[in-house]
Amino acid sequence: MLQLRSLKLIASTAAIIGAIAGSALSADLRAGTSMAANHPSAMVLKKLSGLVKERSAGKLNINVYTDGTLGNDGQMQQQVQSGTQDISTANAAGLAAQVKEMAVVEFPFLYRNSDEFYAVLGGDMGKELSAKLYEKGWVALGFSHNGFRHATNSKRPIQKWEDFKGLKVRVIPNAMYIDMFSALGANPTPMPVSEVYAALETGTVDAQEAPLAQINAMRIYEVQKFISMTGHSVNSEIIVMSRKTYDAMSPEDQKIVAAAGKDAVEWKRKQFVEMEAGLLKTIEEGGMKSNKVDSAELARMAEQMKPVIAKHSELAGKDFAERYIKAIETSRTGN
């Protein structure tokens, strides 16, 4: 009888210790982004933090670190995967290094508008990608984007794809982006976002491509003369949480964080139009000249991208790529 009581006491003590450990893991979390505090990536993490703190009655606290304080995008992606960091923003192109299907999300000239993006990633394709990310150690709390990417440079306005020829263009460290700008005749130079401003300022590169929110937050207009509205791909963003952190949480805390992630992304989606409005004017006032690109010339750029899409569809998985593109077409036509 005494032995049975001892065993029960040991089991009870172990359960209490386990609960305390689980609470410690989920009570004080670190979330990071490479973007500045006024960028939508930082704003959505702050919204997530506020929702989680409110809904957990202060039990769960997410500290948000901006400006690459916790590392560059690649470093934070690995840290979240390993469990040494809890949450970060990440883009599909970066995650594609381990989840090949993610590359399809940023294929060039794929979406016509933001609604198509959210329709596809808010449906079965998003669930499928989330499952693949979970297998690799990430929990996708929500899919969003920071606008469509445009080209800036210090040499000339981009009016047609031939204007890219010879330009040294900073691209994100991703094979598809390297192939994209090689196909346009540019000299793509992959580098972390934290190095871009200095590279442009010193002339290490002539050009870069990014959405308006990033161009504004990084004050690219101080070191570039021209912005051309190419809108060549979407700047996707996923809020990823470490699977190790998530699995260590109680089911109740998991539900709080998962729901807050969805709500934070929906908040960002509703706010984004207002966030982005006026950014081009601010960029122009900063000294950069803007130009639209004729739809016929954009179509010619898209034509140049067909071999790139074909190549990376094979690499990402042809079946998945075809289903993803079909899902976009369905969202567009309803058929």
C-alpha positions in Angstrom: 0.0 0.0 0.0 2.9 2.3 0.9 4.6 1.5 -2.3 1.4 2.4 -4.3 1.1 5.7 -2.5 4.8 6.5 -3.3 4.2 5.7 -6.9 1.2 8.0 -7.0 3.1 10.8 -5.3 6.0 10.4 -7.8 3.5 10.5 -10.7 1.7 13.5 -9.3 5.0 15.4 -8.8 6.1 14.5 -12.3 2.8 15.9 -13.7 3.2 19.1 -11.8 6.8 19.6 -12.9 5.7 18.8 -16.5 2.9 21.4 -16.3 5.3 24.0 -14.9 7.8 23.3 -17.6 5.1 23.5 -20.3 3.9 26.8 -18.8 7.4 28.2 -18.8 7.9 27.3 -22.4 4.7 29.1 -23.5 4.7 32.0 -21.1 7.4 34.2 -22.6 8.0 33.9 -26.4 10.3 35.6 -28.8 9.0 36.7 -32.2 11.3 38.4 -34.8 11.3 40.0 -38.2 14.1 41.5 -40.3 11.8 44.5 -41.2 11.7 47.8 -39.4 9.1 48.6 -36.7 6.9 50.6 -39.2 6.7 47.7 -41.7 3.6 45.5 -42.0 5.6 42.5 -41.0 6.4 44.1 -37.6 2.9 45.4 -37.2 1.2 42.0 -37.7 3.5 40.4 -35.1 2.6 43.2 -32.7 -1.1 42.5 -33.4 -0.5 38.8 -32.8 1.2 39.6 -29.5 -1.6 41.8 -28.3 -4.3 39.3 -29.2 -2.5 36.4 -27.5 -1.8 38.4 -24.3 -5.5 39.5 -24.1 -7.0 36.1 -24.8 -4.7 34.3 -22.4 -5.3 36.9 -19.7 -1.6 37.8 -19.7 -0.4 34.2 -19.3 1.2 34.2 -22.8 3.5 37.0 -23.7 5.1 37.4 -27.1 8.1 39.9 -27.3 8.5 41.3 -30.8 12.0 42.1 -32.1 12.3 44.1 -35.3 15.2 45.2 -37.7 16.8 41.8 -37.7 17.7 41.9 -34.0 17.4 38.1 -33.8 19.1 37.5 -37.1 18.5 37.7 -40.8 15.6 35.9 -42.4 17.5 32.7 -43.1 18.9 32.6 -39.6 15.5 33.2 -37.9 13.9 30.6 -40.1 16.4 28.0 -38.9 16.1 29.2 -35.3 12.4 28.8 -35.3 12.8 25.4 -36.9 15.2 24.3 -34.2 13.2 25.8 -31.3 15.8 28.4 -30.2 13.3 31.1 -31.4 9.6 30.8 -31.1 8.0 32.9 -33.9 9.1 34.8 -37.0 7.9 36.1 -40.3 9.1 34.2 -43.3 8.5 34.3 -47.1 7.6 31.4 -49.3 10.8 31.7 -51.3 13.0 31.3 -48.2 11.0 28.3 -46.9 11.2 26.6 -50.4 14.7 25.6 -49.5 13.2 22.8 -47.3 9.6 22.7 -48.5 10.0 22.8 -52.3 6.3 23.3 -53.0 6.5 26.8 -51.3 8.3 28.1 -54.4 5.1 28.1 -56.4 3.6 30.8 -54.2 6.0 33.5 -55.6 6.0 32.4 -59.2 6.2 35.5 -61.4 3.1 37.1 -62.9 0.9 34.5 -61.2 -1.7 36.6 -59.5 -3.7 39.5 -60.9 -4.7 40.8 -57.5 -4.6 40.3 -53.7 -7.9 38.5 -53.5 -6.6 35.6 -55.6 -3.7 35.2 -53.3 -5.9 35.0 -50.2 -8.5 32.8 -51.8 -5.9 30.2 -52.8 -3.9 30.2 -49.5 -7.0 30.4 -47.4 -8.2 27.1 -49.0 -7.0 23.6 -49.6 -3.7 24.7 -51.1 -2.9 26.6 -47.9 -3.8 23.6 -45.7 -1.6 21.4 -47.8 1.4 23.7 -47.5 0.8 24.1 -43.8 1.0 20.3 -43.4 4.3 20.2 -45.3 5.7 23.0 -43.1 4.7 21.2 -40.0 6.6 18.1 -41.1 9.7 20.3 -41.3 9.3 21.8 -37.8 7.2 25.0 -38.5 3.6 25.7 -37.6 2.0 28.1 -40.1 -0.1 30.6 -38.1 -1.2 32.5 -41.1 -0.5 33.4 -44.8 -0.4 37.0 -46.0 1.6 39.3 -48.2 3.3 42.7 -48.2 2.3 43.8 -51.6 3.6 43.1 -55.2 7.3 43.5 -55.9 8.6 46.3 -58.1 12.0 47.1 -59.5 14.2 50.0 -58.5 17.5 51.0 -59.9 20.1 53.8 -60.2 20.5 53.7 -64.0 17.3 54.1 -66.0 13.5 53.6 -65.9 12.4 50.0 -66.7 9.9 50.3 -69.6 10.5 46.8 -71.1 12.3 43.7 -70.1 15.3 44.5 -72.2 16.0 47.5 -69.8 17.1 45.0 -67.2 20.1 43.9 -69.3 23.4 44.4 -67.6 21.9 45.7 -64.3 23.4 44.2 -61.1 20.1 43.4 -59.3 20.0 42.4 -55.6 17.6 39.4 -55.2 16.6 37.3 -52.2 18.8 34.2 -51.8 16.6 31.9 -53.8 17.2 30.0 -57.0 14.0 31.0 -58.7 14.6 34.7 -58.2 18.1 34.3 -59.6 16.7 32.5 -62.7 13.9 35.2 -63.0 16.3 38.1 -63.4 18.8 36.1 -65.4 16.0 35.5 -67.9 15.5 39.3 -68.1 19.2 39.8 -68.9 20.2 41.2 -65.5 23.1 40.0 -63.2 21.2 38.8 -60.1 23.1 39.1 -56.8 21.6 37.3 -53.9 22.1 38.8 -50.4 20.2 39.2 -47.1 17.9 42.2 -46.8 20.0 43.6 -44.0 22.8 44.2 -46.5 20.8 45.8 -49.3 20.9 49.5 -48.4 24.7 49.6 -48.1 25.1 47.6 -51.3 23.0 50.1 -53.2 24.7 53.1 -51.5 28.2 51.9 -52.5 27.2 50.7 -55.9 27.9 47.1 -55.2 24.6 46.5 -56.9 22.6 48.8 -59.3 19.1 47.7 -58.5 16.8 45.7 -56.2 13.2 44.6 -56.2 10.7 44.7 -53.4 7.2 45.8 -52.5 6.4 49.5 -51.7 6.2 48.8 -47.9 9.8 47.5 -47.9 11.1 50.2 -50.2 9.6 52.9 -47.9 10.6 51.3 -44.6 14.2 50.8 -45.8 14.3 54.3 -47.3 15.5 52.9 -50.6 14.6 56.2 -52.2 17.7 57.7 -50.6 20.0 55.5 -52.7 18.0 54.8 -55.9 16.7 57.1 -58.7 14.0 55.1 -60.4 11.1 52.8 -59.4 9.3 51.0 -62.1 5.9 49.4 -61.3 6.6 45.9 -62.6 4.5 44.0 -60.0 6.3 40.9 -61.1 5.6 38.7 -58.1 3.9 38.9 -54.7 5.9 39.4 -51.5 4.4 36.5 -49.6 4.7 36.2 -45.8 3.9 33.4 -43.4 3.9 33.8 -39.6 5.7 30.6 -38.6 6.0 29.2 -35.1 8.4 26.6 -33.9 6.7 23.2 -33.8 8.7 22.5 -30.6 7.2 25.5 -28.9 3.8 24.7 -30.2 3.8 21.0 -29.2 5.0 21.9 -25.7 1.9 24.1 -25.2 -1.3 22.9 -23.6 -4.2 22.3 -26.1 -5.9 25.4 -24.8 -2.8 27.6 -25.4 -2.4 26.1 -28.9 -6.0 27.1 -29.7 -5.4 30.7 -28.5 -2.2 31.1 -30.5 -3.6 29.5 -33.7 -6.8 31.6 -33.6 -4.8 34.8 -32.9 -2.6 34.0 -35.9 -5.5 33.8 -38.2 -7.1 36.9 -36.8 -3.8 38.9 -36.9 -3.5 38.0 -40.6 -7.1 39.0 -41.3 -6.5 42.3 -39.5 -3.4 42.9 -41.7 -5.4 42.0 -44.8 -8.1 44.6 -44.0 -5.5 47.2 -43.0 -3.1 46.7 -45.8 -4.8 48.8 -48.5 -4.7 51.7 -46.1 -1.1 50.9 -45.0 0.1 50.9 -48.6 -1.9 53.9 -49.7 0.3 56.9 -50.1 3.6 54.9 -50.0 4.4 55.7 -53.6 3.8 59.4 -53.0 6.2 59.2 -50.0 8.8 57.4 -52.1 8.5 60.0 -54.9 8.8 62.8 -52.4 12.0 61.1 -51.2 13.5 61.7 -54.6 12.7 58.7 -56.6 11.0 58.9 -60.1 8.3 56.4 -60.8 6.9 55.0 -64.0 4.2 52.6 -64.9 4.9 49.7 -67.3 2.6 49.2 -70.3 0.4 46.1 -70.0 1.8 44.9 -73.3 5.4 45.1 -72.0 4.3 43.4 -68.8 3.0 40.6 -71.0 6.3 40.4 -72.7 8.1 40.1 -69.3 5.6 37.3 -68.4 6.5 35.6 -71.6 10.2 35.7 -70.6 9.2 33.9 -67.4 7.6 30.9 -69.0 10.8 28.8 -69.1 11.5 29.8 -65.4 8.1 28.7 -64.4 8.4 25.4 -66.3 11.8 24.7 -64.7 10.7 25.5 -61.1 7.4 23.7 -61.5 9.4 20.6 -62.1 11.6 21.3 -59.1 8.6 22.1 -56.8 6.6 19.1 -58.1 4.8 19.4 -61.3 1.5 18.0 -60.0 1.4 20.5 -57.1 2.4 23.4 -59.3 -0.3 22.6 -61.8 -3.0 22.2 -59.1 -1.9 25.5 -57.5 -2.0 27.4 -60.7 -5.4 25.8 -61.5 -6.6 27.0 -58.0 -5.7 30.6 -59.0 -7.6 30.3 -62.2 -10.6 28.8 -60.4 -10.6 31.7 -57.9 -10.5 34.1 -60.9 -13.3 32.5 -63.0 -15.2 30.4 -60.6 -14.8 27.4 -62.8 
